[in-house]
Amino acid sequence: MAAFSSIKLTYFNFGGRAELVRLALYIGGIPFEDKRLSREEFGALKSSFPLGQVPVLEVDGQVLTQTDAILRYVRRTSRWPLPN
């Protein structure tokens, strides 16, 4: 696994679409900051997110959006599950 200086997952303060990402990061052994937004915080920050939506994964300043794309990235980065 590559070493990252910072990984931050941003989503609402409940499971939803980001819960799969949280689990994948945990299972893959990738440390991350879990930034949880209230509705008010999201409203204030919405225009700063690509596509105006969450979840958003920031990796060393690079921003990834869309749950499926984020999950593919986490899978490839963590090399989980390992091939036989």
C-alpha positions as CSV (number, residue, x, y, z in Angstrom):
1,M,0.0,0.0,0.0
2,A,1.2,3.5,-0.8
3,A,1.8,5.9,2.0
4,F,-0.4,9.0,2.0
5,S,0.2,12.2,4.0
6,S,-3.6,12.7,4.3
7,I,-6.9,11.1,3.4
8,K,-10.2,12.8,4.3
9,L,-13.6,11.4,3.6
10,T,-16.4,14.0,3.7
11,Y,-20.1,13.1,4.0
12,F,-23.2,13.6,6.1
13,N,-23.3,12.6,9.8
14,F,-24.9,9.2,9.0
15,G,-24.1,6.0,7.1
16,G,-25.5,6.4,3.6
17,R,-23.3,6.0,0.5
18,A,-20.1,6.8,2.5
19,E,-20.6,3.9,4.9
20,L,-19.3,1.5,2.2
21,V,-16.3,3.7,1.7
22,R,-15.6,3.9,5.5
23,L,-15.8,0.1,5.7
24,A,-13.5,-0.4,2.7
25,L,-10.9,2.1,4.1
26,Y,-11.1,0.3,7.5
27,I,-10.8,-3.2,6.0
28,G,-8.0,-2.1,3.7
29,G,-6.1,-0.7,6.7
30,I,-6.0,2.8,5.3
31,P,-6.1,5.5,8.0
32,F,-8.4,8.5,7.2
33,E,-10.1,11.5,8.6
34,D,-13.9,11.1,8.7
35,K,-15.3,14.6,8.2
36,R,-19.1,14.5,8.9
37,L,-21.2,17.4,7.9
38,S,-24.5,18.7,9.2
39,R,-27.1,19.9,6.7
40,E,-26.2,23.5,7.5
41,E,-22.5,22.8,6.9
42,F,-23.2,21.0,3.6
43,G,-25.3,24.0,2.4
44,A,-22.5,26.4,3.1
45,L,-19.9,24.1,1.4
46,K,-21.9,22.6,-1.4
47,S,-20.5,24.9,-4.1
48,S,-16.9,23.9,-3.1
49,F,-17.5,20.2,-3.9
50,P,-17.0,18.9,-7.4
51,L,-20.5,18.2,-8.8
52,G,-21.9,19.9,-5.7
53,Q,-22.4,16.6,-3.9
54,V,-20.8,14.2,-1.4
55,P,-19.2,11.8,-0.6
56,V,-15.8,13.3,-1.5
57,L,-12.5,11.7,-0.8
58,E,-9.4,13.9,-0.7
59,V,-6.1,12.2,-1.1
60,D,-3.0,14.4,-0.7
61,G,-5.0,17.4,-2.1
62,Q,-6.5,15.5,-5.0
63,V,-10.3,15.2,-4.9
64,L,-12.3,12.1,-5.9
65,T,-16.1,12.0,-6.1
66,Q,-18.8,9.4,-6.7
67,T,-19.0,6.4,-4.4
68,D,-18.2,3.7,-7.0
69,A,-15.1,5.6,-8.2
70,I,-14.0,6.1,-4.6
71,L,-14.5,2.4,-3.8
72,R,-12.5,1.4,-6.9
73,Y,-9.7,3.7,-5.8
74,V,-9.7,2.3,-2.3
75,R,-9.7,-1.3,-3.5
76,R,-6.7,-0.7,-5.9
77,T,-4.8,1.3,-3.3
78,S,-5.3,-1.2,-0.4
79,R,-4.9,-4.2,-2.7
80,W,-7.8,-5.8,-0.9
81,P,-8.9,-8.5,-1.4
82,L,-5.5,-9.9,-2.3
83,P,-5.3,-12.0,-5.4
84,N,-4.6,-15.8,-4.9
